[in-house]
Amino acid sequence: MKNKKGLLIVFIIGAIVIGAALFKQFDFQNFKLEKPALAVVYVIAFVFCISATVKNLKNN
């Protein structure tokens, strides 16, 4: 059980960091991203972290 909690914390911290990076890249005046290709990678990683967190919470 302790290993699953550690993995959960890693995914939560990863989601926070990646979400903050996406937020910083977004230009609110023009509603565009500074680097769209990198944003796609960030979105994929963010969705993976969120889905892994939800899946882990459902199993517990």
C-alpha positions as CSV (number, residue, x, y, z in Angstrom):
1,M,0.0,0.0,0.0
2,K,2.8,2.4,0.8
3,N,4.2,2.1,-2.7
4,K,0.9,3.0,-4.3
5,K,0.7,6.1,-2.2
6,G,4.1,7.2,-3.3
7,L,3.2,6.7,-6.9
8,L,0.0,8.7,-6.4
9,I,2.0,11.6,-5.0
10,V,4.4,11.5,-8.0
11,F,1.5,11.7,-10.5
12,I,-0.2,14.5,-8.5
13,I,3.1,16.6,-8.4
14,G,3.7,15.8,-12.1
15,A,0.2,17.1,-13.0
16,I,0.7,20.3,-11.0
17,V,4.0,21.0,-12.6
18,I,2.8,20.2,-16.2
19,G,-0.4,22.2,-15.6
20,A,1.6,25.2,-14.5
21,A,3.9,25.0,-17.5
22,L,0.9,24.9,-19.8
23,F,-0.6,27.9,-18.0
24,K,2.6,29.9,-18.4
25,Q,2.8,29.1,-22.2
26,F,-0.7,30.4,-22.9
27,D,-1.0,34.0,-24.1
28,F,-4.3,35.3,-22.8
29,Q,-4.3,38.5,-25.0
30,N,-4.1,36.5,-28.3
31,F,-5.5,33.2,-27.0
32,K,-2.5,31.3,-28.5
33,L,0.2,29.1,-27.2
34,E,3.8,30.2,-27.5
35,K,5.1,26.8,-28.6
36,P,2.2,24.7,-29.9
37,A,4.2,21.5,-30.5
38,L,5.5,21.5,-27.0
39,A,2.0,22.2,-25.7
40,V,0.7,19.0,-27.3
41,V,3.3,17.0,-25.4
42,Y,2.4,18.8,-22.2
43,V,-1.3,18.1,-22.7
44,I,-0.7,14.4,-23.4
45,A,1.5,14.1,-20.2
46,F,-1.0,16.1,-18.2
47,V,-3.9,13.9,-19.3
48,F,-1.9,10.8,-18.5
49,C,-1.1,12.0,-15.0
50,I,-4.7,12.9,-14.2
51,S,-6.0,9.6,-15.6
52,A,-3.4,7.6,-13.6
53,T,-4.3,9.6,-10.4
54,V,-8.1,9.0,-10.9
55,K,-7.5,5.3,-11.7
56,N,-5.4,4.9,-8.6
57,L,-8.0,6.6,-6.4
58,K,-10.8,4.5,-7.8
59,N,-8.9,1.3,-7.0
60,N,-8.4,2.3,-3.4
